[in-house]
Amino acid sequence: MGLLDKCVDALEGTLEYLAKHFIHKDMTSYCELATAVGLTDADIEKSPDLKDPYTLVNSDYSLLTVFDLQGTYQMLSEAEFSEMLESLRIRMTGYMREKGHSLTFSFERDPERATDELMRLAEPLLNTARRIGLKSEDIILDRVKRNAPHCAWEQNLLVVYTHLTSLSKEEQDRELGELAKSASKHKLPRLTYGQNPAFALAALKYRHDTMIDRLMDDFISCGVEGKKGIMMKPLSAHEAIKRIRIMLNREGTSQKFRPQIVGDRFMLRGSTDAKDYSELVPPRLCYQVCSNDVEPVGNYVKTDSLWHGSLAMELGPQDVVHFSKLFDAVGKKDPWRIRFDISPGGLSMMRARKLMVGFVGVLPDNRAIRDSFKDLEAISKDQAVMSMKVMASCWSNTKTDLETRLSRLEKAIQSWGTCQVQKTHGDPMAALASSIPGFTTKNTANRLLPPLKEAMKMLPLQRPATPWPDNGSWITRTPDGKIYPIGLGSSIQDTWIELVSGIPGSGKSVAANCMHNATLHRPGATQLPLLTIADVGPSSSGLIQMIQDSLPDHRKSEAAYIRLQNNRDFASNPFDPQLGARQPTRREREYCVDFLNLLCASVASDGQGGAKARTPSDCAAVNEMLMTLVYDDKAGRGANLYEPDVVPAVDKVLAESGISAEHDEKWWSAATWYEVTDMLFAAGYVREATYAHRQAAPVLPDFTAMLNNEGVRQTFGDIKMASGGESLLKYMGRCFTLASTTYAVFSGRTRFEVDSTTRVISVDLNDVIGSKTPEGSIRTSCMYMFARHLGAKNYFLREEDIRLVSPPLYLDYHLKRAEDVASQQKTIAYDEWHNTEGMDTPVETLKKDGREGRKWGIRIMVISQYLRDFPQALLNAATSVYVLRGGNVDDENVLRETFKVSHETIQQLHLQCIGPGRNGANMLALFKTNQGTITQILTNTTGPLELWAMSTTQQDMALRKELYNRIGPMAARQVLAKRFPLGSAKTHIEALEYASTSNAKVSVVKKLAEDLVTEYYAEQSHRGEHA
């Protein structure tokens, strides 16, 4: 039986070999992937955050790492890009002359996968919507649907190989010998179809790691003038294998597919061969990648439901031009992929042919070839001459459509510097394998011998880079269709200060609302975010309405829109400390000082013939002292005494709970509001304790009175105002008194409170801001500061600060609040910032909030009409900038001088950012990250459902409300979007109003709503009949 078994094994092996290498029906025979190299101690020491292996092993022991090659950080002109390529060429020349390493560049674009990719990005947002109970899935899906026709899925990969030839012959023999000894020593069994856990060579791994580190540094650092060059990052082994498999089997591979490599948990398989232990380890990677039926049909390859065709470059371009020219030439609706294999030593690979040409060089035709070799030899003295092979492919559902697409791709490549390509292949499966990066090192295309400089021009390096390819919550795109997610409040940014500029009509409000909507659906969130918007006008009211309409009735208070009025009904004392505390926290104290400084501002000359509101420099020191004195006084001898009938709710609880009876009349005559607060809180009456605490806190007139304190007068009494003989203290007293009589909203005790359940709040300042004068800017700045206090005061609670000011009785209560707040990202947005006219104090508050934003978990978003509206300090601190309209010289100067953007960026801003169109609004986006500064032109394309959900037009709001009440928010948005796909019915309603007669019984809006509801139910009934 033993002899028979051996004969059967030998026969099976022979048949398998013949099938793989001669009949060519098994795609695994072309795939060289074997296994992955597990993480070593050195890997973890170098990168402690590594969780996944990043190096794969081929069947010939060569190692490879796959990089996601995002593209350039900045927009560059052709001249600027050429300069960057020259910088990269100089860096690469040293190791691209040496044997042992090779590179594969691959670019793939597939419009038919746009929806799949958009849905992959939208899935975390949809999960968030469901998790937090927000019925907004339709809006997210509508954005996907609206963007998909204008997008394409893109993949740009770089595969770095390290081959055995990088080792000397002696090193190869030694490493392979040690590998064999190790296998023998540990009695490693036969693993014909499984991954060998001891397959990688240690010496080769060291050389490979050195190579990829150097290459990555060269690509990232090749920018000119100290800027970053090309963004790239290594893919994990699991991600790389998945991507390779999708290229061969896109029909049958999920985005959630996860291959099994050595070290992964997997289910053991049954064995049919007692001598083979492959079932104890994961299958070899080639079997996991090649899992579908692949059949050659003529010059094409048929997979499960796709036809694939390939094009091999026979002759390189006569005039080498950049890859962007090829990108522009290929049809935007056609899926395609192109692969470039580049190896050092191009001339040495052609040595035999060069020798043959030398023998017959006397012939005229061959003399030209011999001269070409001489030219290359001369070039090789200064730069490396490469061996390059280029293979392209495309695919379709039908053979006929494939032939059409392949012809278009062939024409595009031929026009790319005048190339010649071949679409007839002796082995179409080998040709297809040659187009898939990382699948095989073999390439059936003709060998080209370009100098490194010429080869680099042809590579796909100039695509717009995004640092958030996998996890951005705001999904935008580039004008040429690359999907571009943006991470708001991203961990790769040191702080989160976002500036948005755009004149009216530029799409600024829509963009801001889209950003807010993305914030609501932040991946991983378990409840609505903490978001405060200080607005001028109702532009954010639609967002609030959308949130309320998408929440169940008992949760509608979680979003609130407040149209602020300057009266005592909206009064909220900015000097209220935390419940029970006698002193403000550190950040509250800083805010109060800033607020008092702002109240001391006056109009003075700006030194340029104009006027500007400024605060005298000595006021800050006085206000610091006042803060200490006033709070100490209210916590001690000057504490406010309890008075009955001031807060009836407190009196009622004191009487009904029996607290009043605990002390006699004499005690109560000297009792303070702080003492009452403590008693109520201790008894569990938190709400009533809050009411009492407000009576204990200082108010603005207390600061006016404290200016007469002897210590204050001794320290600051001699200081005079620069404008005249008035003393500083008298001036400040006048300012505080004027503010107390002018601003009812913050000069007295708190009467207005935001519901404790409210998480998203919009404060509309339209009715309380000042005029567009220096004097008016003071009032406006005060209101912006007040809005921050109203909505975001508790965003700054931290355990260490609370412990410093909270009495023991309240500590657990506040620590729980601080813990809840600290675990969430918070956003403060200021719209129409130009109304502050560049006042210093609100900018200082913004800077403080922004500087410590990461520590507090706070994003700051500031929106204005022009970049020049933002003070230089704010521009310097910004980490994200969005410019929605070009054509402004001042903005251009800010971009050049502050953000150092390229000339090409300015040109594209003027050319492309011209306001909203039918397919969205372009904007210049700039991101400062720990990976470098990224600058791109992006397009914000909003779907009709999102536009309808957030519309603030009066007619639209009325119509939307009618439909919401009748058929519910989601159905109403669908009806409106279908009937009015541009996101507004204003023009239609106005036309109906103009045509309405005197006999009309109901309003135009109600009649239109009735018609839409009737159509909706008729359509639902029709669907039911045909279900």
HELIX and SHEET records of a PDB file:
HELIX    1   1 GLY A    2  LEU A   18  1                                  17    
HELIX    2   2 ALA A   19  ILE A   23  3                                   5    
HELIX    3   3 MET A   27  SER A   29  5                                   3    
HELIX    4   4 ASP A   41  LYS A   46  1                                   6    
HELIX    5   5 GLU A   78  THR A   93  1                                  16    
HELIX    6   6 PRO A  111  ARG A  113  5                                   3    
HELIX    7   7 ALA A  114  ARG A  131  1                                  18    
HELIX    8   8 GLU A  137  ASN A  147  1                                  11    
HELIX    9   9 ALA A  148  HIS A  150  5                                   3    
HELIX   10  10 LEU A  164  SER A  166  5                                   3    
HELIX   11  11 LYS A  169  LYS A  185  1                                  17    
HELIX   12  12 ALA A  202  ILE A  220  1                                  19    
HELIX   13  13 VAL A  224  GLY A  226  5                                   3    
HELIX   14  14 ALA A  237  LEU A  248  1                                  12    
HELIX   15  15 SER A  278  LEU A  280  5                                   3    
HELIX   16  16 LEU A  285  VAL A  289  1                                   5    
HELIX   17  17 PHE A  323  ALA A  329  1                                   7    
HELIX   18  18 GLY A  346  MET A  349  1                                   4    
HELIX   19  19 ARG A  351  PHE A  359  1                                   9    
HELIX   20  20 PRO A  364  SER A  380  1                                  17    
HELIX   21  21 LYS A  399  SER A  415  1                                  17    
HELIX   22  22 PRO A  428  SER A  434  1                                   7    
HELIX   23  23 LEU A  452  LYS A  457  1                                   6    
HELIX   24  24 LYS A  508  LEU A  520  1                                  13    
HELIX   25  25 SER A  541  SER A  550  1                                  10    
HELIX   26  26 ASP A  553  GLU A  558  5                                   6    
HELIX   27  27 ARG A  568  PHE A  570  5                                   3    
HELIX   28  28 ARG A  586  LEU A  599  1                                  14    
HELIX   29  29 CYS A  619  ALA A  635  1                                  17    
HELIX   30  30 PRO A  648  SER A  657  1                                  10    
HELIX   31  31 SER A  660  GLU A  662  5                                   3    
HELIX   32  32 GLU A  665  ALA A  670  1                                   6    
HELIX   33  33 TRP A  673  ALA A  682  1                                  10    
HELIX   34  34 VAL A  686  ALA A  696  1                                  11    
HELIX   35  35 LEU A  700  MET A  706  1                                   7    
HELIX   36  36 GLU A  710  PHE A  716  1                                   7    
HELIX   37  37 LEU A  728  THR A  742  1                                  15    
HELIX   38  38 PRO A  774  ALA A  792  1                                  19    
HELIX   39  39 LYS A  793  PHE A  796  5                                   4    
HELIX   40  40 GLU A  799  VAL A  805  1                                   7    
HELIX   41  41 PRO A  808  ALA A  822  1                                  15    
HELIX   42  42 TRP A  833  THR A  836  5                                   4    
HELIX   43  43 ASP A  840  ARG A  851  1                                  12    
HELIX   44  44 GLY A  853  TRP A  856  1                                   4    
HELIX   45  45 LEU A  867  ASP A  869  5                                   3    
HELIX   46  46 GLN A  872  ALA A  877  1                                   6    
HELIX   47  47 VAL A  889  GLU A  897  1                                   9    
HELIX   48  48 HIS A  903  GLN A  912  1                                  10    
HELIX   49  49 PRO A  944  MET A  950  1                                   7    
HELIX   50  50 GLN A  954  ILE A  967  1                                  14    
HELIX   51  51 PRO A  969  ARG A  979  1                                  11    
HELIX   52  52 LYS A  986  ALA A  995  1                                  10    
HELIX   53  53 VAL A 1004  GLU A 1025  1                                  22    
SHEET    1   A10 LEU A  33  VAL A  37  0                                        
SHEET    2   A10 THR A  55  ASN A  58 -1                                        
SHEET    3   A10 LEU A  63  THR A  72 -1                                        
SHEET    4   A10 TRP A 153  THR A 162 -1                                        
SHEET    5   A10 HIS A 101  ASP A 110 -1                                        
SHEET    6   A10 TRP A 336  SER A 343 -1                                        
SHEET    7   A10 SER A 387  SER A 396 -1                                        
SHEET    8   A10 TRP A 307  LEU A 315 -1                                        
SHEET    9   A10 TYR A 300  LYS A 302 -1                                        
SHEET   10   A10 GLU A 295  VAL A 297 -1                                        
SHEET    1   B 4 LEU A  33  VAL A  37  0                                        
SHEET    2   B 4 THR A  55  ASN A  58 -1                                        
SHEET    3   B 4 LEU A  63  THR A  72 -1                                        
SHEET    4   B 4 ILE A 230  PRO A 234 -1                                        
SHEET    1   C 9 LEU A  33  VAL A  37  0                                        
SHEET    2   C 9 THR A  55  ASN A  58 -1                                        
SHEET    3   C 9 LEU A  63  THR A  72 -1                                        
SHEET    4   C 9 TRP A 153  THR A 162 -1                                        
SHEET    5   C 9 HIS A 101  ASP A 110 -1                                        
SHEET    6   C 9 TRP A 336  SER A 343 -1                                        
SHEET    7   C 9 SER A 387  SER A 396 -1                                        
SHEET    8   C 9 TRP A 307  LEU A 315 -1                                        
SHEET    9   C 9 GLN A 420  GLN A 422 -1                                        
SHEET    1   D 2 TRP A 474  ARG A 477  0                                        
SHEET    2   D 2 ILE A 483  ILE A 486 -1                                        
SHEET    1   E 9 ALA A 559  ARG A 563  0                                        
SHEET    2   E 9 VAL A 760  ASP A 764  1                                        
SHEET    3   E 9 LEU A 530  ASP A 535  1                                        
SHEET    4   E 9 LYS A 826  TYR A 830  1                                        
SHEET    5   E 9 ILE A 858  SER A 864  1                                        
SHEET    6   E 9 ILE A 497  SER A 501  1                                        
SHEET    7   E 9 SER A 880  VAL A 883  1                                        
SHEET    8   E 9 ALA A 921  THR A 929 -1                                        
SHEET    9   E 9 GLY A 932  ASN A 940 -1                                        
SHEET    1   F 2 SER A 602  SER A 605  0                                        
SHEET    2   F 2 ALA A 611  ARG A 614 -1                                        
END                                                                             
